[in-house]
Amino acid sequence: MNILFIGDVVGRPGRTVLREHLSQLIHEHKIDFTIVNGENAAHGKGITERIFNELIGYGADVITMGNHTYSKASIYDIIDHKQLIVPLNMEMPVNAQGYRTFEVMNKKVLVSNMCTMAFMQNVIASPYTISDAIIASDADIKIVDLHGEATAEKIAYMHYYKHDLTAIVGTHTHIQTADEDIFNGCAYISDVGMCGSYESIIGRDIAEVHAQLVNKEHTHYTVSKNPAVLCGVVITIDDETNRAVNIQRIQIRPSS
Ligand code: FE2
């Protein structure tokens, strides 16, 4: 089984690059299941019902989220949607899910979303105290979108759970790391990177960030309009053992 994991889609440029490349990637890599992190898809923070449907329309089978999950009130219109997974360790509405199991090629594939602790707000529990239900699940394949700032925290989580999980994919920093590997049959990357403006500051307008950082201006989050890079990983899982055997980084930069 081949699983495609696409990193944080940031605003319109991120959605555009996904529209341009996703169906081709799915075809080229013989993808059976596609996970897209959509927590920055609507104007850089959160997601709306319309944009959720847009990402599903491009080929996503499931949308995972992160610390900006509740930035747009429209999330509550789709909070119980079977293709939406929100962080398990942020306070969540009763009808939301922090993990779900999908039927893919006669296998049960569990996908979860959780935040790490360092520099993250509104995280109410350590990833270690909430992972028991995932470990106890009878799913054949278990994938965690680990949404966080600190690489060491993500690596520590991977070494603790590498025997139990099939893949741990870091999200949130928007910068793709080059440490993808298989550890004890668990595919891992500290950060998968983003689908967002390539010439930007993690998807945000450069001049706006400088105005805030250098001139101390009070600015609003402005998504860069520059063409976007697409980042993701393809994870190959052995059909006999249900363990990961390969992880390949994908990065498509805009042509200059
Ligand atoms: Fe985030």
Residues whose N, C-alpha, C, O or C-beta is under 5 A from the ligand:
A	BS01	FE2	G66 N67 H172
